[in-house]
Amino acid sequence: MSQPTLRVVARLAANPDKVAELKSLLLSIMEPTRKEKGCIKYELLQNQADPTDFTFVEEWESADLLELHLGSTHIQDAVQQLEGLAVAPPDIRRYELLA
């Protein structure tokens, strides 16, 4: 039996006057993240009813590889740019698939 993957949901809320800037920043990390070892799925969603609400839906081979992602240069650079764009730090939740 193969090792279960790790699922992640990460939500961010943009300052209402910074939606376009936050969206651009989040889109900029898509390509380098998708090339990372262990990244199975990395999707960015924007809420249709509330455009300030962004959500990443991710799947990683392991928690260790997720930790490498979180420490990567492009993620750390993006985190530094969040101040003023997002109303709070990202809400990152880890899940395991049950069924």
DRENDO-1510 file (C-alpha; in Angstrom, 1 decimal, always signed):
<recs>
REC; n; res; u; v; w
REC; 1; MET; +0.0; +0.0; +0.0 .
REC; 2; SER; +1.3; +3.4; -0.9 .
REC; 3; GLN; +1.9; +6.2; +1.6 .
REC; 4; PRO; -1.1; +8.5; +2.0 .
REC; 5; THR; -0.6; +12.0; +0.6 .
REC; 6; LEU; -1.0; +15.2; +2.6 .
REC; 7; ARG; -3.8; +17.6; +1.6 .
REC; 8; VAL; -3.6; +21.3; +2.4 .
REC; 9; VAL; -6.1; +24.1; +2.3 .
REC; 10; ALA; -4.6; +27.6; +2.7 .
REC; 11; ARG; -6.8; +30.6; +2.8 .
REC; 12; LEU; -5.9; +34.3; +2.5 .
REC; 13; ALA; -8.1; +37.4; +2.7 .
REC; 14; ALA; -7.0; +40.4; +0.7 .
REC; 15; ASN; -7.5; +44.0; +1.9 .
REC; 16; PRO; -10.4; +45.2; -0.3 .
REC; 17; ASP; -8.3; +47.8; -2.1 .
REC; 18; LYS; -5.4; +45.3; -2.7 .
REC; 19; VAL; -7.2; +42.4; -4.4 .
REC; 20; ALA; -5.5; +42.7; -7.7 .
REC; 21; GLU; -2.0; +43.0; -6.1 .
REC; 22; LEU; -2.6; +40.0; -3.9 .
REC; 23; LYS; -3.9; +38.0; -6.8 .
REC; 24; SER; -0.8; +38.8; -8.8 .
REC; 25; LEU; +1.5; +37.8; -6.0 .
REC; 26; LEU; -0.3; +34.5; -5.5 .
REC; 27; LEU; -0.3; +33.7; -9.2 .
REC; 28; SER; +3.5; +34.4; -9.3 .
REC; 29; ILE; +4.2; +31.4; -6.9 .
REC; 30; MET; +2.2; +28.9; -8.9 .
REC; 31; GLU; +4.8; +27.8; -11.5 .
REC; 32; PRO; +7.8; +27.5; -9.1 .
REC; 33; THR; +5.6; +25.6; -6.6 .
REC; 34; ARG; +4.3; +23.2; -9.2 .
REC; 35; LYS; +7.9; +22.3; -10.1 .
REC; 36; GLU; +8.8; +21.5; -6.6 .
REC; 37; LYS; +9.6; +17.9; -5.6 .
REC; 38; GLY; +6.6; +16.3; -3.9 .
REC; 39; CYS; +4.0; +18.7; -5.3 .
REC; 40; ILE; +1.1; +16.7; -6.7 .
REC; 41; LYS; -1.5; +19.4; -7.0 .
REC; 42; TYR; -1.4; +23.1; -6.4 .
REC; 43; GLU; -4.5; +25.1; -7.3 .
REC; 44; LEU; -5.5; +28.7; -6.5 .
REC; 45; LEU; -9.2; +29.6; -6.2 .
REC; 46; GLN; -10.9; +33.0; -5.8 .
REC; 47; ASN; -14.3; +33.1; -4.2 .
REC; 48; GLN; -16.9; +34.3; -6.8 .
REC; 49; ALA; -19.1; +35.9; -4.1 .
REC; 50; ASP; -16.2; +37.5; -2.2 .
REC; 51; PRO; -13.3; +38.4; -4.5 .
REC; 52; THR; -11.1; +39.2; -1.4 .
REC; 53; ASP; -11.1; +35.5; -0.5 .
REC; 54; PHE; -8.4; +33.3; -2.0 .
REC; 55; THR; -7.8; +29.6; -1.3 .
REC; 56; PHE; -5.0; +27.2; -2.3 .
REC; 57; VAL; -5.9; +23.6; -2.6 .
REC; 58; GLU; -2.8; +21.5; -2.4 .
REC; 59; GLU; -1.6; +17.9; -2.4 .
REC; 60; TRP; +1.9; +16.9; -1.3 .
REC; 61; GLU; +3.7; +13.6; -1.2 .
REC; 62; SER; +4.6; +14.1; +2.4 .
REC; 63; ALA; +4.7; +16.6; +5.3 .
REC; 64; ASP; +8.5; +16.8; +4.9 .
REC; 65; LEU; +8.2; +18.0; +1.3 .
REC; 66; LEU; +5.5; +20.4; +2.3 .
REC; 67; GLU; +7.9; +21.9; +4.9 .
REC; 68; LEU; +10.5; +22.3; +2.2 .
REC; 69; HIS; +7.9; +24.2; +0.1 .
REC; 70; LEU; +7.1; +26.5; +3.0 .
REC; 71; GLY; +10.8; +27.3; +3.5 .
REC; 72; SER; +11.4; +27.8; -0.2 .
REC; 73; THR; +12.7; +31.2; -1.4 .
REC; 74; HIS; +9.6; +32.0; -3.5 .
REC; 75; ILE; +7.3; +31.2; -0.6 .
REC; 76; GLN; +9.3; +33.1; +1.9 .
REC; 77; ASP; +9.6; +36.1; -0.5 .
REC; 78; ALA; +5.8; +36.0; -1.0 .
REC; 79; VAL; +5.2; +35.9; +2.8 .
REC; 80; GLN; +7.3; +39.0; +3.2 .
REC; 81; GLN; +5.1; +40.8; +0.7 .
REC; 82; LEU; +1.8; +39.9; +2.3 .
REC; 83; GLU; +1.9; +42.8; +4.8 .
REC; 84; GLY; -0.6; +45.4; +3.6 .
REC; 85; LEU; -2.0; +43.1; +0.9 .
REC; 86; ALA; -3.7; +40.5; +3.2 .
REC; 87; VAL; -5.8; +41.2; +6.3 .
REC; 88; ALA; -4.1; +38.4; +8.3 .
REC; 89; PRO; -1.5; +35.7; +7.9 .
REC; 90; PRO; -2.5; +32.7; +5.8 .
REC; 91; ASP; -4.8; +30.1; +7.5 .
REC; 92; ILE; -3.0; +26.9; +6.6 .
REC; 93; ARG; -4.7; +23.6; +7.4 .
REC; 94; ARG; -3.4; +20.1; +6.8 .
REC; 95; TYR; -5.7; +17.1; +6.1 .
REC; 96; GLU; -5.6; +13.4; +5.4 .
REC; 97; LEU; -7.9; +11.8; +3.0 .
REC; 98; LEU; -10.4; +9.5; +4.7 .
REC; 99; ALA; -12.5; +8.3; +1.8 .
</recs>
